[in-house]
Amino acid sequence: MSKVYLSSPHMSGNEQPYIQEAFDLNWVAPLGNNVNGFEQELSSYNGVAHTTVLSSGTAAIHLALRILEVEPDDHVFVSSLTFVATANPVLYEHANPVFIDSEPDTWNMSPVALERALQDFDKAGQLPKAVIVVNLYGQSAKMDEIMSVCNSYGVPVIEDAAESLGSEYKGQKSGTFGHFGIYSFNGNKIITTSGGGALVSNDEAAIQKARFLSTQARDPAVHYEHSQVGYNYRMSNIVAGVGRGQLEVLDQRVQQRRAVFKRYYDAFHQIDGISFQPELEGTYSNKWLTALTIDPKQTGVSRDHIIESLSENNIEARPVWKPMHLQPLFEGSIYYPHQIDDSVSEKLFKDGICLPSGSNLAIEDQERVIKIILVVLN
Ligand SMILES: *Cc1c(COP(=O)(O)O)cnc(C)c1O
């Protein structure tokens, strides 16, 4: 039995000519035509004015925080239900993350909890320098509500669209709503460059600043002159070539992932106690990962039991992300639940599971996954 992965790289064959061109021109590093081309192609795909490509999605979040002048002891509000990379850059700047719960309709940041947090911090004269909102597993957050409450307090939004490249909210591409958006091209994401990320914005000066900071913050001078801390965060020309080839098949990858989701949905949605992550009306998810909850009371089976049974059959499945406010790393951080006595992310973490969702998942393999789960449930 071959191993079935949660989400593995899926190359298209279109990458090689771009890489070959970089070799032919000896434009291997640092910058070059693939970097420029990938930036332009990403901008036009997403309908955003400016893009800079970087070594990772984490680097993109870090630069966004630097450009928004997050300083030690500042506050940054962050979705709690996410991968740690969303929150780590807040610690790089010695600022304090404040974690905001999810709501049940998208599993993403609760606008109600966000508003309560903003009210409290405003009263204390400590408005956050930024709000980082995540689009979990490809599903857009309630961006209208989130943008409207953040705008009313004048707090800039960073949209962590690492998992939602290709998704839409009311016809607009995910990642283009906030002051900044970030994407990831890590190996497990919907398209990959082996590793990489992008920062996007309609603010041209901000993206220029990001390019400056990502290349060691060299002031204009023939000798090497520096007046600010910089980073080595730029994407290489070879890596960008991989990205150009992958971007050509992004829409196809979205359709393939949605087809994977549909097969799981058809197999399980009628079972009492199973609920899929909803696709909010007016949104279009890339369905990066199919995520669902399994209520042990109704099904008689725990999420962990299903993960174990799959693992025994060489199939990788994972719990939904462990919320950041429950992580030892962030012990003592402030957390705003959806309602005072209702923590949605904790419930999702308790019963939530992500199933193998790769765009290259063979139908026979997916049928194996489905069959094992049905056997365990019966
Ligand atoms: C993958 C991911 C990141 C980080 O991207 P890298 O390119 O791996 O640094 C950030 N946020 C979320 C939600 C992610 O899933």
Ligand as a Chemical Component Dictionary entry (heavy atoms), coordinates in Angstrom:
data_LIG
# 
_chem_comp.id                   LIG 
_chem_comp.type                 NON-POLYMER 
_chem_comp.pdbx_formal_charge   0 
_chem_comp.three_letter_code    LIG 
# 
loop_
_chem_comp_atom.comp_id 
_chem_comp_atom.atom_id 
_chem_comp_atom.alt_atom_id 
_chem_comp_atom.type_symbol 
_chem_comp_atom.charge 
_chem_comp_atom.model_Cartn_x 
_chem_comp_atom.model_Cartn_y 
_chem_comp_atom.model_Cartn_z 
_chem_comp_atom.pdbx_ordinal 
LIG C1 C1 C 0 1.885  27.647 5.426 1  
LIG C2 C2 C 0 1.320  28.735 6.221 2  
LIG C3 C3 C 0 2.077  29.873 6.534 3  
LIG C4 C4 C 0 3.556  29.991 6.307 4  
LIG O1 O1 O 0 4.004  29.876 5.046 5  
LIG P1 P1 P 0 5.533  29.399 4.790 6  
LIG O2 O2 O 0 5.713  29.684 3.349 7  
LIG O3 O3 O 0 5.587  27.933 5.116 8  
LIG O4 O4 O 0 6.419  30.207 5.653 9  
LIG C5 C5 C 0 1.469  30.923 7.190 10 
LIG N1 N1 N 0 0.173  30.855 7.543 11 
LIG C6 C6 C 0 -0.580 29.774 7.290 12 
LIG C7 C7 C 0 -2.011 29.797 7.697 13 
LIG C8 C8 C 0 -0.033 28.669 6.640 14 
LIG O5 O5 O 0 -0.782 27.591 6.422 15 
# 
loop_
_chem_comp_bond.comp_id 
_chem_comp_bond.atom_id_1 
_chem_comp_bond.atom_id_2 
_chem_comp_bond.value_order 
_chem_comp_bond.pdbx_ordinal 
LIG C1 C2 SING 1  
LIG C2 C3 SING 2  
LIG C2 C8 DOUB 3  
LIG C3 C4 SING 4  
LIG C3 C5 DOUB 5  
LIG C4 O1 SING 6  
LIG O1 P1 SING 7  
LIG P1 O2 DOUB 8  
LIG P1 O3 SING 9  
LIG P1 O4 SING 10 
LIG C5 N1 SING 11 
LIG N1 C6 DOUB 12 
LIG C6 C7 SING 13 
LIG C6 C8 SING 14 
LIG C8 O5 SING 15 
# 
